[in-house]
Amino acid sequence: MKFRAERDSLVEVLTTAGRAVGGRGVSNAVLSGLLLHCEGNHLVVTGTDLDLTIRVEHEVIGIEDGSCVVPARLTADIARSLEPGAVTVEGGDEEIEIAAARSRFSLRAYPVVEYPSVTIAEGASLVLPGAMVAEGLRQVVRAASTDDNRPLLTGVLLTEHEGAIRLVATDSYRLALRDLATEGGLVGGHDILVPARALGELQRLTSGGGVGAGAGQEAGTTGEDKGQSAMDVTVSAGDNEITFTRGRVKISTRLLDGTYPDYRQLIPDHYPNRLHLGKESFVSALRRVRLLVRDNTTPVRLSMRAGGVDLSVVSQEVGDASETVDGDFTGEDLVIAFNPSYLIDGVEAVVGDEVVIETAEPAKPATVRASEEDNFRYLLMPVRVS
């Protein structure tokens, strides 16, 4: 295998595919590598840890067809360190050579035959606007659990709700849900539980340009469909895996198996109290009083009253802080406390300049949402304080 490519684009391709590669704890050394396959002027780079697979296609100057498996992180680091311009990559089953200008590196390669065969879901698909997907994932993925002892909560539920696709995530302390308006229903017609890690990579891909916007082609169209924007995301699901395609990048992951908790019973039917605030002034005040928080157990107290809310943090080791934020409040005065980091997460996820916090009682979940849009809600469990 031998090809030539521009340094910057090669680095981006290697880095994108490398995000799926396992770390030091991988059971098989070949999983710390990237599979490079060149045919004609077409390069395909694949990274996988068997649960998550990222495949990137890229146009290069092909010199010799073939495949090789290269050490993922080292190859990307070397390419990044080279001088700008053309980079020549030549490799086989035993070694790979990377050369540019006066630089030359020779690395040991992994046997191609040992690289696992990975599947990419095919079949029925749904096309979603990339900007909408990016925004929805930014709002929801943050609420998924990172505790592998609760595997179902490390996923994001994709379900249908009143003609929209609803994204739901919870770590049992907070719950985020976002409805994506779409003309097509959920792929496969049934609920899907997708690992949050894969959706985090999709969020990264859809939040910017780069290889996801076309990787060597115009960002306005894809090669398959001139009427479809390369910024769109195509979703294809099989029985056990799901694939997200944007431009020339495919992110494929195994689905989580199990029944997701019934999140609907957690959503209150009615809130008697409503606090309406400017988003930036509120989140800035929260960040300031959080400076005194030294552990994950110190809450921020919100004293809601007519005219706004008083924030306070009391730390036995450090001291105390308080701040007042003006706003509109309707309902009975109350004091409610939250984990400040979780509350900031919810406020930051809201789109727009204003945020609404709805409460019932100090011991019941509160909802954070935008003042006008109703397609995103963030439920947050309060912290009990004396």
TAKAGI-V929257 format. One line per field, one symbol per residue. burial: I if it has 24 or more other C-alpha atoms within 12 Angstrom, else O. A space follows every 10 residues. Layout:
# TAKAGI-V929257
burial: ???
This chain:
# TAKAGI-V929257
burial: IIIIIIIIII IIIIIIIIII IIOOOOOOII IIIIIIIIOO OIIIIIIIII IIIIIIIIII IIOOIIIIII IIIIIIOIII OIOOOIIIII IIIOIIIIII OOOOIOIIII IIOOIIOIII IOOOOIIIII IIIIIIIIII IIIIIOOOOO IIIIIIIIII IOOOIIIIII IIIIIIIIII IOOOIIIIOO IIIIIIIIII IIIIIIIOII IIIIIIIOIO OIOOOOOIII IIIIIIIIIO IIIIIIIIII IIIIIIOOOI OOIOOIIOOO OOIIIIIIIO IIIOIIIIII IIIOOOOIII IIIIIOOIII IIIIOOOOOO IIIIIIIIII OOIIIIIIII IIIIIIIIII IOOIIIIIII IIOIIIIIII IOOOIIIIII IIIOOO
